[in-house]
Amino acid sequence: MLGITDLKVGQYLVLDNTPYLITFNQFSKSGRQGGVMKTKMKNLLTGSVMERTFQGSDKIEPAEITYKKAQFLYSNGDNFEFMDNDTFEQMIFSRTQLGETIHFLSDGMDCDIQYFNGNPINIQLQPKLTFKIIETEPGIKGNTAGTVTKNATIETGYELKVPPFIEKGEKIVVNTLNGEYIERAK
C-alpha cells in the first residue's frame, strides 16, 4: 500500500478496481492538521480525468500495469486496431480510450500496449516522436519580437505551433504527452 507522500506524477494506482495514472500532484500541510495530497488522475479505462484529494492517513493500492510491444495497423472510424508483436493477436481500442494519442498514430508505428489484470486497456507512445511537416504558413521576416510561432500540420493531420523558421517538408520532434514542438529533427 502507498501513503500520500508516495503519490507522484506518473504513478499508477487502483481506486474501486479501476486503474488511474497521476498526472498532477501537490502536497500541502496547514497548522495542526495532517498533510493532504491534491491530485489529478486519468482513468486508464475511459480516458476521463478527475481530481481527488487524499488525506494523510489514506492508504492507496498501487496498480500493476504491464506492457507488451505492439504495432498500430489502421483506424476504422472511431476504432483503432493494433497487433501484438509476439502473439499476432489483434486488439481494438476506441477513440475515447486512446484520447489525445490518436493525433500521433501512423500506420505501422510501434507502441506499447498497457495491460491491467491481464486485459489490454490502453497504449503508450514514445514521449518524443519525429514527424514530417506537410503544411505550414510562410514565415514572416523580421517578426522576432517575443515568442513568435505559426501553425503547422504534421503527416498525421495534427496541427501545432512551430517557430517561424520551420518549413514544409522538414522533420520535427514532437512531445507526444502535450502535443508541442520540441526541435528540428537531426
N, C-alpha and C positions, 0 to 999 in steps of 0.2 A: 504494500500500500504506500501511496505517496502522501506527504504532508504538503501544505500550501507553499512552503518555500522550495519544494521540488518542481513546481509548475513553471515551465519556461516555454518560450516561443519554440514551436517545433515538436513539443511533447505530445504524445498520443495518450488519451485516456478514455475510460469507458464510463458512461452515465446511462442508467436504465437500459443496459445491454446494447448501447449504441456507441460506436467509436467516434471520437472527436479529435481534431487537431487544434492545438492552441495557436492562435495567430497574433495575439496581443496579451501581455500581462503587465500588471502594475501592483506592486506591494505597497501597502500603507499601514501605518500604526498611529493611533492617536491616544494620548493620555494613558489612562489605566486600562483601556480596552485592549484586547488581543489584536494581533495583526489580521488584515484581510488582504486577499489577493483578487483583484478585479481582472477578469479575463474576457477575451472574445474567442469563441471556438467555432470551427467549421465542422458541421456534421458530415462525416465521410460517406454516408449512405445517400443523403439528399442534396448535399452541397449548400444547405442553408447555414447562415451564421447567426449565433446567439451570444448574448452577453450573460456572464454568470459571475457572481461574487462568492468566493469561498471564505469561510471563517477559519480562524486559527486551529480549531480542534477537528476540522473536517479531514477525513481520510479518503483518498481518491484512488481508484483502481487504475493501474496503467493498462493500456491496450496493447495486445500482442499483434503487431502488424508485420506481415512477412511480404516479401517481394519476389516476383518472377519476371524474367525478361520476356518481352512480347514485341510484336510488330503491328503497327497500325496498317490495316488493309484498305478500308474505304469507309465513306459515310453514305448513308442512305436516308435522306430526310433528317429526322431528329435522332437517328441511331448511328452509332459508330462501332465498327467491327474491328476486333483485334485478334491476333493468333499467338498462342503460347509458343515460344521458340523451341521448347523441348518436346511437348506432347502434341503439338499442332492443333490443340483444342481451340475452338473459336469462341470468343466472348463478345457480347453486345452491351454497350453502355449507352445511356440516353444523354441527350444534350444537358439535361438538368443535373445528372450525376457528375458530368465532367466539368461543368461550369466554364470558366474563362480559358481553360487549357485547350478547348477546341480551336481557338484562334491560332494555335501554333502547331497543329497537326498537318502533316503532309504524307501522302501515300508512301508506304514502305519504311516509315520512320520507326526506329527502335525506341521503346519506353519500358518502364517498369509497371507491372500490374500490382496493386496493393491487395492483399488478402487479409480478411479478418474472420476468425473461426473457420478457416478453410474455404471461404467464399470470396470470389473476386468482388471488390467494392469500388475501386477507382483506379486511375492511372497516375503515374508521376513522371514528368519530363525532366530532362536535364535543366538546371537553373539558367544556363546560358546556351542559346542556340543561334546558329548563323542562318540568315535568310537573305534572299536577293530582293532588291528594291525593283518593283515593276512599274511604279508610277510615283512621281513627285512633282511638286511645283518648282519652277526655276528659282534659284537663289537670287536675292536682290543685293547687288554690290553696294558696299558702303553702309549697310544696315547692321552695325555691330554694337550698338548701344544696348547694354543689358543682355539678358539671355534671349537670343533670337532663335526661334525654331520654325519649321514648316511641316506640313502634313506629308506623309509618305505612306504608300501601300506596299506591303511585302507580298511574296508569292502565295501566301495562304489566304490573302484577301484582307488581312488585318491592317488597320490604319493606325499609325502612331506618329508622334512628333520626333523630328530629327533635326540636327544642325543644318544651317543653310548650305554648307559645302557638300552635302551628300547628294549624289546624282542618280538618275535612273540607271539600272544595270549594276550598281555597286552592291557589294555584300556587306551586311552589318550584323553585329551581335546584339541580340535582344534578350532582356531579362524576362524569362517565362513566368516568373512569380508575380510581377507587377506590370508587364507589358511595355516596359520602357526601353528606349535606345541606350546601349552601353558604349559601343565604339564601332569603328570600321573593322571589318574582318581583315585579318592579316593574311 
